[in-house]
């Protein structure tokens, strides 16, 4: 069953306009009718600037905010001027460091920084203290940011146990069970309002063409700065909870990160929502009546082709356009409602985002792209609302909202740099190792369709653990 969202009931589409809420970078699109599946209120909305200076794009979000409740600030711990490489000299933001315990907190008998077998600790995973009230981003950066103390990992810092981004602001507010239901409902709604719009080159919103960026930490999902780990775990099925904790353990405890980009492995569909996957060079958006293309990438190239007016082939396990083979970034169809673009992506290859969630081949997404305009109608960005459906990995659909800031036209600035990743780091005896040209190594070729990161951890770093060696294939529909 679906449920409408609040609106004033006028069946007219307008773009987002400047108002007193413009300081909220995570704000939702502002539509003036009641929709069955887009534009629902977003509360809380993480504060940010309407326009972010280039030199601030990679900065951590502020350590504190005026007029924004402290319980929603970053969970931490972190250094308040840390940059993208995890280094910095800023002040430490933590409730306790170097083995100390925060005032008023009773530690658990074991936590992720002291455990010798995280699988055996499952009873504690729902307690933020098991992760020392760290966000998953903080766990991932704990060693590189120098927050593991003098006797790591035992002396790792604590985040703030009284902070968290609420789960109810993460899950989808719409009540659909599948992406197909959601897309068909939006299409029916648009049809009832006289659409979909059949654009020509003369009518298509061509001012959406251009180059876009979005600042670090703008929404809850970008690097999971804002959430306690148990809150994120509550979104996942049991198997994917285990996978999430497995990665957190090998970031914070064993210090053996397995980031796809460091090995030149594929980035995967959900990485396009992670700050460092797509923002060190601007998105390039190309709009035509029949196809809209989003081109982005830092360590790899992200190409999203939105096929306007096409329909999926529904004769396989997931909807698809081409061959019955999952694609790294899926396949996408869409339609126009005036200058608003509504899309559905399916046939996605399961993968992961380091520090974030793994997702399965059943992942599908509904995305709504809406121009942000000022009071004079000038476009300054695009609001993007996305709802993700994955019945294998998620216990219910989740929503992410962000606002892309337009930096200029297609011919402004440097041209897009098409990236060819050349591997120089390889797993050698279970450790990511820089290898020089001409050097000979004993190298085990990873199974790219069998969770290669987990295979490495289980073979070299989980000997004797009760869950070690479990076989799981995220690319199977069985």
N, C-alpha and C positions, 0 to 999 in steps of 0.2 A: 504494500500500500504506500502511496506517496502522499505528501502533505504540502499544501501551499505555504509560501512564506509571506510575511507581512509586507504590505505595500499599500499605496493609496488608491489602487484600482483603476487607474487611467490607462487605457490600452495604447500608449504611445511610447516608443523607445527613444531615450535620450542618452547622451554620453555623460560620463562623470564630469562634474564641473567643480571649480574651485569653491571651497567653503571653509568654515572654521575647522573642519576635520582634516584639512589637507596635511597637517603635520603627521598624520597617522599613515605611515608608508605601507602598512599591511591592509589598509582599508579595503572594503569590498566595493564592487561596482554599485553605482546608485541608479537603479531603474525605478520608473514611476508607475509600475503595474505589479500586480500579484502574480508571481511566476511559480510554476510547479517545481522548478529545478535549477534556478540560478538566482544570485543576488541576495541570498539569505544574510541576515545580520551576522556580523563577526565580532565577538566579544570574549576576551579582550583583544584589541588590535595593538600590536607592538609598535611603539612610537618610532618615527624616523623622519627624515627630511623629504620634502617634495622633490628637491633637486640635490643630488649628492655630488660634491666636488670630486674630481678625479682622484685627488690625493687621499680621499677618505674612503674610497670604495672597498679597500682591503682591511680597513681598521675593524677591530672588534667593536661590537656595540658598546655604548657607554656603560660604565659601572653602575650608574644610577640615573633615574629619570625624575623630572618634576611632573607632578600631576599624573603619575602612573604608579599604582600600588606596588610596594616593595615585594609583595609575595609573588609578583609576576616578573621580577627582574631575573637576569641570567643566574642559573643555578650555580655555575662555577665548578671548581676554582679556576681562576685565570689570572693573567697579568693584564692590567688595564690598558697597556699600549702595545700588546702583542700583535704582530703582523702575520701574514699568511704562512711564513715558514716556521711559525711556532716559537720564534725567539723574541726577546725584547727585554727591556730594563725597567718596565713599568712596575707600579706597586702591585703586590700580590693581593688578589681579592679571594679570600678563603676564610672559612670559619675556624680552621686550625691547620697548622703546617708541621712538617718534620716530626711526625709521630705523635703529636699532641692530639687530644680529644676535645671537641667543642664543648663549651659550657652547656650543661643541661642535657647532654646526649649520652646515653648508655650504649656503648658499642656492642655489636653482636659477637658471639664466640669466634666467628670466622667471617671474613669478608673477602671481596674479590682480590684485594691486595695481599692477603695472607693465606689464601686457600691453596691447597695442593691438589684439589679436585673440585672444580666448580660444578661438575655434574652432580656430585653428592650433596651440594648445598642448595638444591632447588627449593627447599622449604623457606629459604631466606630471600629468594629473588624478588618477592613482592614487597620487601622492606627496603626503602632508600638507603638505610644504613649499611646494607650489604655492599653498596657501591660507594660508600662514604659520602652519600648525597651528592655525588658527581653527576653531571650530565655525561652522556656518551661521548660528546665532543671533548670534554675535559679529560675523560679517561684516555681517549685516543692521543691527546696532546700532552699527557702528564709527564712523560720522559723528556720530550723535546723542549717543553716549556720550563723544565727545571723544577717541577712541583712534586717530585717523588721523594724529596728529602735526602738525608745523609746515608740512609741504609735502605735503599729501594729494593722491592716495592713496599716493604713493610711501613715505611715512613711517609707514604703518599699523603697529600693534603686532602682536607675535607671541603666539600662545597657547602651550600646553605640548605639545611634540611627543611626550612620553613618557606622555601620557594618552589614553584612549579607552574607550568602552563597547564590550564585545566583540560582534562580529557574531553569534556563536552564541547570545547572549542576546536577540537581536532577532528572528531568524527563527523561524517556527513550529516547535515541537517535535513536531508530531503526524503529519506525513507525508502528509496528504491533498493531493490535487491541485486540488480545487475545493471551494467552499463547499457545494455540493449533497452531495458525498460526506461532508463533515464533519457537516452537519446530519442527514443520514439515519443516519449512524453513531451520533450522540448520541441520536436518536430511538429507534433500535433498542435501544440500551443501556438507555434509560429504560423502554421497553416490557418488556424482559426482567426489569427490576426491579419490575414491577407498575404502571408509569405509562403514559402521562402522567397527571398529577393533574388531575382535573376539579373545579376549585374552584367553590364557591358564595360568595355574599357573607359567609356565616358562617365559611368556612374560609380564604378568601384571606388572605395575610399583609398585612393592612391597616396594620400598623405600618411598612411600607415607605413609605406615604404620607408626604410631608413635603418639606422643603427641604434641599438638599445643596450643598456646595462641595468643591473640591479644591485643594490648595495648588500654587503655581507650582513647576515643575521636579520634580514627584513621580516621573515616569517618563521613560524615555529619549526619548520621542517628543514631549513637550509643546512644547518649543521647541528641541529638539536641542542643549541645553547640553552634553551629555555625550559627543558623538561627533565624531570627526574626519570631515571632509567625504568623504574617499575611502571610509570605512566605509559611509556612507549611500549613496554612489554605487554601491557593490558590490551593493546590493539591487535596482538598477534595470536595465531594459533600456537599450540604447545610446541610443535616441532620448530617453528620459526622463533619462538622465544629462546629455545636452546641455541639456535644459531646466533642470535643476537648476543647472548651472554658469552658464547664461545669467543666471538670476536672481541668483546669488551675485555675478557680475561687476557687474551693474547696482545691486546694493546697495553693494558695497565699492569699486568703481572709479569708475563714472560717477555714482554717487549719485543715481540716478533710480528710486526705489522705485515699484512699482506694486502697492500693497496694495488688494485689492478693497474693504475697508471704507472707505478714504478716499474712494472714488468712489461709495459706496452700491451697489456691485455685489453680487451674491449671495455668500454666504460659502462654501457648498459642504459636502458631507457630512463630509469629514475635518477641517474646521475645528472641529467639536465636540470634538476631542481636543487642541485648542490652548488653552493657558491663557486668553489674552485673548479668545477667542471666546465663552466661556461662564461665566466665574466672577465678574465684577464684580457680578452679581446671582445669587442661588442658583438651582440647578436646582429645578424643581418636579416632583415625581414623584407621579403619580396612578395607583393600582392598583385594577383591577376584575377579576372573573373572566374577562371576554372581551376586554378591551383595557387595556393599560398605556401611559401617556403620559409622556414626558419632555419638559418644556418648559424651554428655557434660552435665553440670548442676551445679548450686550452691544451689538454693532453691528447685529445682525439677530436674528430670532427663529428658534430651532431647535425644531422640533416633530417628535418621533419617536413615531408611533403603532404599537404592537406589537399585531398582530391575533392573538389566541390561537386556535389550532386551525384556522386557515385554511391553504390550500395555494396555491402559486403556479400561475399559468397558464404552461405550459412550451412554448407553441407559437411563441415568438419567440426572438430571439437571446439574450436574457437572461430569466430568470424574472421574472414581474411579477404584480401584482394587478389594476391598472386598465388604462387605455389603453396602447398600445405607444409610450409617450413617456417618456424618462428624466425622473426627478424629482430636484430638488436634494438632497434628503435620502433618496432612495430609498423603497422600500416594504418593510415588515417583517412577518414572521410569527413565531410562537413557540409554545412549549408550556411547561407547568410540570412540574418534577420536585420534588414537595414544595413548598418555598418558594423554589426556585431557578428562575429564568426563563432559558430558552435560546432565542435568536432567530437569524433569518437575514434579512439585508437585501440586496436586489437592486434592479435598475432605477435605478441611481444615475447622475446626470449628472456627467460628468467636469469637473474644475476644478482648483484648487490651494489650498495653504495657504502664505501668504507666508513665506519662510525655510525652507519644507519642501518636500515632494514634490508634484508634479502627479500626478493620477490620472485614469484613463480611465473611459468608460462601462461598461467591463467589471468595474469594481470591485464586489466583494461582500464581505460581512462576516458572521462568526459571532460573536455576543456572548453572554456568560454573566453574569447578574446574581445575586449571592448575598449574602444579608444577613450583615453583620458583627455578631456579638453578644458580649456579655461573659459572664462565667462564670455570671451569674444569668439569662441569656437575653434581656437587654435589648439592643435594636438600637441601634447607634451609627453605622452606616454601611452602605454597599453596596460589595462587591468587584465590579469589572467587568473581565472578561477578554475581549479581542477579538482575532480572527484575521482578517487582511485578505487577500483573494485578488484579484489584478489581473494576468492573464496578459499584458496589453499593457504595463503599466508596471513590474511587478515580476518579477524572475527567480525568486523563490520567495515563498511567503506569509510575512507578518510578524505578530508578536504584540505587543500592548500590554496592560499591566495597570495599573489604577489603583484607588484606594479613595476613594469619595465619602464625605464626612463629613456626617452629619446635623446640621443646625442647628436644627431644630424642626419643628413640625407645619405643615400647610397654611395655618393661620390665624395663624401666628406671623410677626412682622416685617412689612415692607412687602409689599403685593401685587405680583405679577409685573408689571413694566412692559412692556407690549407696545410694540415698537420700530418706529417709522416713520422710516426713514433719509431725510433730506433732503439731497441733494448740494449742497455748496458748493465742492468742489474738482473741477476739470476739467483734462484734459490740453490745454494750450494750447502749440502748437509743440513738443510732445513733453515738456513739463514739467508736473508736477502744480502747479496754480495755484489759489490762493484767489480766488474771484470774488464780488464784492459784489452784492447785489440791485440790479437795474436796469442793471448793466454789460452791454455788448454785446461778445461775443467771437466769434471765428472758431473754430468747434468741429466736429471730425470725429466723427461718431457711431460708436462702436466696434461691431465685430461681436462680440456677446456669445457666439457659438458658434464663434469662431475664435481663441481665445487673445488677447484684446484687449491684455493686458499685453505680450505678445511682439510683437504688431503695432506697438505704439508704439515699443518698443526698436529693432526692426529698421528702421523707417522713419526714426527721428530720431537714433539713437545707435549704429548699427552700419554706417554707410556705409563701404564698402570692405572690410569683414570678409568672410572667405571663406564664412561660413555665412549671411550676411545675406539676408533675403528668402525663406528656405526656407518653403514652404507646408506646413502641417500642421494637420489638423483633429482635435482630440481627441474630437469628438462623432460621428465616423464609425466605423462598424464594419468598414469595408473594409480 
